[in-house]
């Protein structure tokens, strides 16, 4: 008997156990009969609503708290977002669009999709395989190299696919990929095919592979001709580079942005800048332990920075350099790096960056320091995860804010759950309280990719089968033992 039913009964009239069993069974049967049809009807309504969204060229997101992240457009305690042919047409209260398919966003928060500016996406097969890894562990480095070399094209496809789909599920609509698995041209083709299949917006920063058949960097020209001939598409191209001047020269000659992992290499960066090889829009990842000259060079040449606070702290890259970027007039972006060790969760990254920056400043205040940096705000954190990410990825003309004319990369966050309700400050709710479980609906270029908590058009059983098979094959070839309890 439930506590609820006990509370309705007086102690003087407590029924027999046999009666309780009979009445409980009858109640359960009656409840099933009563709830089955409404639930079925709700599911049918959801399917019909999704079908309307997929068929209509106009979609109206109605009545949500709308955080456009575009200061010229503004943010709204209650407004509508009209999407037409995959692009944002209007953002304001009381949009009239009788012919549009409607998404009721009452009680929800509507934001631009997150932009992750640095992901080794192929490592989706390796999630939590090296949870204790650090940069100073030779065993980690050897295991990582062996696992990466063990990838064959189907494994690249499976790893990138599960990463991209996982990102969409968590509200990330765009990513800069830095996968080092271009062991052959077929490996590169498999990576691009996976991003296309997932439907995410991606910058493919073509990076080196391993082995005699690797054709880096020359094969990027074939990829450029084959897959990136149109500017109006979800996929764009860049070149992952080291500090070798020849690679920067190659990127410049072929009109490619450079994406560079940068740590402890201040002198090399300054030399590249003095040689005239750095360009506006180049991306620098981590930026730990840089000196003043290197930071000035990034700023003066129009570079952008990408920071991975959870990974950088866990693996020993150094103190995340978000404050250094801010001190030099740069707006940082956020990135996940990989899931061998940490999550690719933008909510977690925002929280970590927010708490770390404030801790550093407040500790200095307690120690009596003067002229301290400003404390970052939740709004700034959300900017780092959206529009600053889009600027770092060079996709800010089409993504990063809910601005009329941009592609409709939109995330609807459920804000009526008991872990965030009641809503007070919307920016604080998103950046400091929420997690991927609040991602209700995701649109990329106006196409519904997640609806009412579930990915759309994805055969999850097939994806799991592909991932499991590839993961086992890679582990076997690399002679890597998985220890679930280790």
MOTAJO-V939757 format. One record per helix or strand of 3 or more residues. SS is the DSSP state (H for helix, E for strand). FROM is the first residue (numbers start at 1). TO is the last residue. If there is no record, write none. Layout:
((SS & FROM & TO) (SS & FROM & TO))
This chain:
((H & 3 & 8) (H & 11 & 13) (H & 17 & 55) (E & 58 & 67) (E & 75 & 84) (E & 87 & 92) (E & 101 & 104) (E & 108 & 112) (E & 114 & 119) (H & 121 & 126) (H & 138 & 149) (H & 153 & 169) (E & 172 & 177) (H & 185 & 198) (E & 201 & 206) (H & 219 & 227) (E & 235 & 241) (H & 245 & 253) (E & 258 & 263) (H & 266 & 274) (E & 283 & 288) (H & 292 & 300) (E & 304 & 307) (H & 309 & 315) (H & 322 & 327) (H & 346 & 366) (H & 378 & 385) (H & 387 & 392) (E & 410 & 414) (H & 426 & 433) (H & 436 & 438) (E & 439 & 444) (E & 447 & 451) (H & 460 & 477))
